[in-house]
């Protein structure tokens, strides 16, 4: 009986085809899950579009604006400034980065929109800080057994000229301030002169280091979600398609203007 050698090769060739298809399906599945996680739990293209719409025509979207000094839903903190809450705790602008607080955009012009203390405490401004102050709150109103710090930044112009009021010069330490005390004005200083960011306040809540100091605010693990302190029942991971307004987290995507 004559045997054709090719008949022995076909099963081996078919096996490699099957293995290749399984690997391809696996790669596609992993990529899909990763992209879905990134879109659903980290980055919000919906909120980015909302911010662009608001920046283009804030007067037509006045209902999206929060007011400085208002307390939402009985929250312990008052709103530290006026404007549109564009980014939330947990948002991401690039892979591996997570936003450590909230950004409130007050307008196009730096040095105009006032920024106030959200809660009473003891203000410090390090000697090298051009655009930042931090306020120590000895007793967290939501968890009284710990100390927290509220952090305010971008209070300077694009060249680094500070918009912090004269009452808090560089080097100020442990100055008591009441809630509602004027701290300065929204700016667009990024930390690099001549490379401005949009005019806004970045507000975050920083954990205590256990020795009476504050941890590095640049790491999200060192911060707390400000949402419950401000009466906003959401963060970037909880719901990426909700508008962050004071009255409620409204599902109004369908009512927003197009891009």
N, C-alpha and C positions, 0 to 999 in steps of 0.2 A: 504494500500500500504506500502510495506516495504522499508524503506530508509536506504541506506548504509552510515554510517558516513564518510567513506573514501572519498566519493564523494564530501563532503564539504571541505576536507583538500587539495585536489589536486590544486584548484585555488590558495590557500594561498601558497602552496609549490612552484608552478610555479612562483608566484609573487616574492618570495625571490630569485629564480634562475635568473629571469630577472634583479632584482636589483643588484645581485652579478655580473652579466655579464657587466652591465652598469658601475659599479664601477671599475671593472678590466680594461675595455676599457679606462675609464677615466685616471686611473693611468698610463697605458701604453702610452697614448697620451701625458700626462704631462711630463713623463720621456723622451719620444722621442723628444719633443719640447725643453726640457732643455738640453739634450745632443747635439741636433743639434745647439742650440745657443752657447753652450760651444765650440763645435768644430769649428763653422763658425765664431764666433765673438771674441773669446778669445784665444784659444789655437791653434797653427798651427803645426800639426804633419809633414806637408810637410816641413816647414822651419826648424824644428828640424832635420829631415833627411838630409836636405841640409847641415846644420852645421856639422853634424857628418861626412858626405862625405868630406867636405872641410878640417876638422881637420885631417882626415886620409891621405889625399894626396893634400895639397894646391898647389903644383907645377903644377899638372895636371888641376887645376881649376883657373889658374891665372886670367882669365877674370872676375872672381867674385870679385876680390880684388879692393878696392878703394884706391886711393893714397892720402897721407897726403898733404894738401895744395891745392888740386884741388877744383874748384868751379863748381858744377854741374848745368847745365841749368840756368846760371845767378843767382844762389842763393846768398843771402847776406853773409852766413857763408862759410868758407872753411872747408874741411874735417880735423878734428883735429888729425887724426892718420891714419896709413896704416893698411889694413887688410880686413877681411870679416865681413859684417854687419849681425850678426847672429840673433839678436833679436831686435824687434821694440817696439815703444811706444804702450802700450796696450796689449802686449803679456802677457801670464800667465804661471807660472810654477806650480801653485797649485790653488785650488778653492778659490776664494775670493781675490786673489792677481793680480795686474795689473802692468806691467813693466812701470817705470816712464820715461824711455829714450830709447836710443839705445845702443847696445853692439857691439863693433868692436874688433874682434879677430885678433891679429897681428902675433901670432906664439906660439911655445911651451915654449920658454925660457923667464922668467920674467926679466925685467930690460934691455931689448934690443930695443924694438920698441918705437921710440920717440912719444911724445904727445905734440901738439902745441895748442896755443890759436886759437879758431875758429873765433874770432872777437875781436876787440879792446875793452878794458874796464879796470876796476879797480879790481885787484886780492886781495882776502883775503884768508888766511889759519889760521883757528882757532888753538889755542895752542894745543888742543888734537888731531888734525887731522894728522894721519900718512900717509894717502894715498889720500887725497882729497884737492882740491882747488876749489874756486868758484870765478867767475868774474862778477862784476856788469856792466851792459850795460845801461847807463842812458837813452838811447832812442832806443826802439825796432825798428829795421829796417823795420819790417812788420807792426807795429802799433805804430807810433812815439809818441803817447800820453801816453805811459807807459814805465816803467823801468822793465827790466828782468835781470836774472842771469843765466850764463852758469856754469854747475857743472861737474867736472871731478873727477872720483874716481877709485879705484883699482890701484893706483900708488905706490904700495909697494909690497915687497916680502911676502912669506907665513908666515914669522916670524914677520912681521910688520915693517921690515926695509924699510924706505922710499926711493922711487925712484924719488921724487920731487927734482928738481935742487936746489942747494945751494942759488940761488938768492931769493928763496921764503921759508925761514925757518918757522917753527911753530911760530905762532903769527904774521906773516906778515899781514899788513892791508892796503887796498886801494893803492896797488902798481900798477901804470899804466903799461899796457902791450899792445903792438901792436898785431894785428892779425899775426899769424905765430911765435910768441915768444915760445921758447922751455919751456915747463912746467915740464916735467919729462919723465918717461918711463912706458909703460904698465907693470902691475904686476898682481898678483893673490891673493892679500890679501883680505880676506872675512870679516875682523873685529874680527875674532877669530884666534889667533895664532895657527898654526899647522892644520888648516882646510881650505886649499886653494881652491879658485875657479879657473876656467880656466883663462889663461892669456888673458886679454882684457881691453879695456877702456869702462867704463860706462859713457855716456855723456847724460846730460839732461838739459832742460831749466826750471828754477824755477821761479815762479811768485813772484813779490814783495809783501811785507806785507802791503804796503800803508804808512809805516812809515820809509822807507829807508832801511829796512832789507829784508831778504828772508824767505819764508815759508819753512816748513818741506818737504824736497824732497822725503821722504818715502811714502807720500800720492800722488797718481796720480792726484788727483784733484788740487794739488798745482803746477802741472807742465803743460807744453805745449808740443804738438807734435813737435819734432825737424824736421820732414820730410820736411815741406816747407822751413825751414831755410837752409836746406842742399841740396835742389833741388831734394828730393826723393818724388815723388807724391804718397805716400802710407803710411799706418800705419797698425798695426796688425788688427784693426777692419775693415779697408776699404777693404783689399784684402789679405787673408791669403795665397794665392798660387802664389804670385809674388816674383821674386828674387830682392832683394834690391841692385841694382847696379847703378852707377852714370849716365851712358848714358840714361837709361830708366828702367822702372820697367818691365822687360821682362817676358813673359809667356813661361818659358822653362822647365817646370816640366818634360815633356816627354824626354828631352835631358839630364837630370841629371843621374848620375850613380845610380845604385840600392843600397839598404842598405847594 
